[in-house]
């Protein structure tokens, strides 16, 4: 091989090494940046209540980058009460909530509470009517820094049929399509009803869970959080024809009416789960694609939050380097 060929191959190797070894600065999260993607979906339930598991950096990231639109009636107020009580116990979990307005407080998890001009949001004021859908879209359009939107059930699923539940799922999906930079969080209905109403609610909740799991959605499982306390789930038996089901029911620890038709303990449990949701959407524990691109793995977020696309960019850079190397080798071979 001639001296010129040696020089060309050496240059190719240097170029390849520079591409593969150079660090790629992660894209900094901002209110204009789409939050972490969750291939396979994200289910927030009773297993997501240990605040000590969330590194402080990811609490900070949620406060800096997650902007929430939350519409609800009285039962949904359990979450906001829980968030406020957690903040009172530990200022690290600072949160700012505006009635119909989105706060801009630094170092706080900011939330627009309601769906302007309304503050008590029934289904028809968020997703169940054309006017409600327009109202939700207007809230998002008028608050372009919003990154998350969700609506909480009251007791509707105790009586709704599956057609109405499917309408909810279809409308949420349509809102996602119309707003690709906003993460829409699905929810289940509270688990306070027993008897036939509780069975109907459970069937509807299962329909929502299945949809979220099968379509990579984000679900805040309100009912599951209702039924678990201290690692024990409360259920009751209900028989349909020849089959007896164990139906989840609000845990007896939460029977009370201190806030939002439940106890402060129940509110705090949902508040902890909501912080888990916010940190997860900011990127904590977000699934990342492996270098081979044939499987996925879950990495625990620690230290400084990074962009989940970094690994993909690195893979593309390496592939590009190899292409350059092959082209140069081909040129050298053709000149022999």
Secondary structure, 3 states (H helix, E strand, C coil): CCHHHHHHHHHHHHHHHHHHHCCCCCCCCCCCCCCCCCCCCEEECCCCCCHHHCCHHHHHHHHHHCEEEEECCCCCHHHHHHHHHHHHHCHHHCEEEEECCCCCCCCCEEEEECECCECCCCHHHCCCCHHHHHHHHHHHHHCCCCCEEEECCCCHHHCCCHHHHHHHHHHHHHHHHHCCCCEEEEECCCCCCCHHHHHHHHHHHHHHHHHHHHCCCEEECHHHHHHEECCEECEEEEEECCEEEEEECCCHHHCCCCECCECHHHHHHHHHHHHHHHHHHHCCCCEEECCCCCCEEECCCCCCCCCCCHHHHHHHHHHHHHHHHHHHHHHHHHCC
